[in-house]
């Protein structure tokens, strides 16, 4: 049996990114998908290390570092040295980033509504359970050497 799930997931992700970034721009928010993922994590728990952000976003540490560099340059986040462990850099939200949260969450809700258009609540629940299983399997295999 030919399976196309991975192909569909890739196409959905690409289309979702394009639509989401368009919605953000239409609302005056100039951030990329990667920056949005980092913001989403920091809005839940501010003051995190690159490693913690990497773990929570599933982005590679070097990718997080590069994206954070751009965010620091735009005044979205700031870097500070952890006073308890001077080898650690802490990434924190600026007031500007905090001011974006409500609008960003509204746009995220728009995307969720678009995602599940035509789905019953039961179909949505089942679909998310399947996605969670795939994510769990992939996460476990990422750490297998």
C-alpha positions as CSV (number, residue, x, y, z in Angstrom):
1,X,0.0,0.0,0.0
2,X,1.4,3.4,-1.0
3,X,1.3,5.9,1.9
4,X,1.2,9.6,1.4
5,X,0.9,10.8,5.0
6,X,4.4,12.3,5.3
7,X,4.0,14.0,1.9
8,X,0.6,15.5,2.9
9,X,2.1,16.7,6.3
10,X,4.9,18.4,4.4
11,X,2.5,20.2,2.0
12,X,0.2,21.2,4.8
13,X,3.1,22.6,6.8
14,X,4.3,24.6,3.8
15,X,0.9,26.0,3.1
16,X,0.1,26.7,6.7
17,X,3.4,28.6,7.1
18,X,2.6,30.8,4.0
19,X,-1.0,31.5,5.1
20,X,0.0,32.2,8.7
21,X,2.8,34.6,7.7
22,X,0.4,36.4,5.4
23,X,-2.1,36.8,8.2
24,X,0.6,38.1,10.5
25,X,1.8,40.7,7.9
26,X,-1.8,41.8,7.3
27,X,-2.0,42.5,11.1
28,X,1.3,44.4,11.2
29,X,3.3,41.6,12.8
30,X,6.6,41.0,11.0
31,X,7.9,37.7,12.4
32,X,8.8,34.5,10.7
33,X,7.5,31.0,11.5
34,X,10.6,30.1,13.4
35,X,10.4,33.4,15.4
36,X,6.7,32.7,16.1
37,X,7.6,29.2,17.4
38,X,10.1,30.7,19.8
39,X,7.8,33.4,20.9
40,X,5.0,30.9,21.6
41,X,7.3,29.0,23.9
42,X,8.6,32.1,25.6
43,X,5.0,33.4,26.1
44,X,4.3,30.3,28.1
45,X,7.6,30.4,30.1
46,X,9.8,33.5,29.8
47,X,13.6,33.4,30.5
48,X,14.8,30.2,28.9
49,X,18.2,29.0,27.6
50,X,18.8,28.2,23.9
51,X,18.8,24.5,24.9
52,X,15.4,24.7,26.6
53,X,13.9,26.6,23.6
54,X,15.4,24.0,21.2
55,X,13.8,21.2,23.2
56,X,10.4,22.9,23.4
57,X,10.3,24.0,19.7
58,X,11.9,20.9,18.2
59,X,14.3,23.3,16.4
60,X,18.0,22.5,16.3
61,X,20.1,24.5,18.8
62,X,22.1,26.2,16.0
63,X,18.8,27.1,14.3
64,X,17.5,28.6,17.6
65,X,20.7,30.6,18.0
66,X,20.4,32.1,14.5
67,X,16.7,32.9,14.8
68,X,17.3,34.4,18.2
69,X,20.0,36.6,16.7
70,X,17.5,38.1,14.3
71,X,14.9,38.5,17.1
72,X,17.5,40.4,19.3
73,X,18.3,42.6,16.3
74,X,14.5,43.4,15.9
75,X,14.0,44.1,19.6
76,X,11.7,41.1,20.1
77,X,13.9,39.3,22.7
78,X,17.0,40.0,24.7
79,X,20.0,38.0,25.9
80,X,21.3,38.2,29.4
81,X,24.0,36.1,31.2
82,X,22.6,33.8,33.9
83,X,24.0,35.2,37.1
84,X,23.9,31.7,38.7
85,X,25.7,30.1,35.8
86,X,27.8,32.5,33.8
87,X,28.2,30.0,30.9
88,X,24.4,30.2,30.3
89,X,22.6,32.8,28.2
90,X,19.0,33.5,29.1
91,X,16.6,34.6,26.3
92,X,13.8,36.8,27.5
93,X,10.9,38.6,26.0
94,X,10.9,42.4,25.5
95,X,7.9,44.5,26.2
96,X,7.4,44.7,22.5
97,X,7.2,40.9,22.2
98,X,4.7,40.8,25.2
99,X,2.5,43.4,23.3
100,X,2.3,41.0,20.3
101,X,0.9,38.0,22.2
102,X,-2.8,38.8,22.1
103,X,-2.9,39.6,18.4
104,X,-0.7,36.6,17.6
105,X,-3.0,34.3,19.6
106,X,-6.0,35.7,17.7
107,X,-4.3,34.9,14.4
108,X,-3.4,31.4,15.7
109,X,-7.1,30.9,16.5
110,X,-8.0,31.9,12.9
111,X,-5.6,29.3,11.6
112,X,-7.1,26.6,13.9
113,X,-10.6,27.5,12.6
114,X,-9.3,27.2,9.0
115,X,-7.5,23.9,9.8
116,X,-10.6,22.2,11.0
117,X,-13.2,23.7,8.7
118,X,-15.7,20.9,7.9
119,X,-14.5,18.6,10.7
120,X,-16.8,17.5,13.5
121,X,-15.4,17.8,17.0
122,X,-15.0,14.0,17.1
123,X,-13.0,14.0,13.8
124,X,-10.8,16.8,15.2
125,X,-10.2,14.9,18.4
126,X,-9.3,11.7,16.5
127,X,-7.1,13.5,14.1
128,X,-5.1,15.2,16.9
129,X,-4.7,11.8,18.7
130,X,-3.2,10.4,15.5
131,X,-0.9,13.4,15.1
132,X,0.2,13.0,18.8
133,X,1.0,9.4,18.2
134,X,3.1,10.2,15.1
135,X,4.9,13.0,17.1
136,X,5.6,10.6,19.9
137,X,7.0,8.0,17.6
138,X,9.2,10.5,15.8
139,X,10.4,12.0,19.1
140,X,11.4,8.6,20.4
141,X,13.3,7.7,17.2
142,X,15.1,11.1,17.3
143,X,16.8,10.0,20.5
144,X,17.7,6.5,19.4
145,X,21.3,6.1,18.4
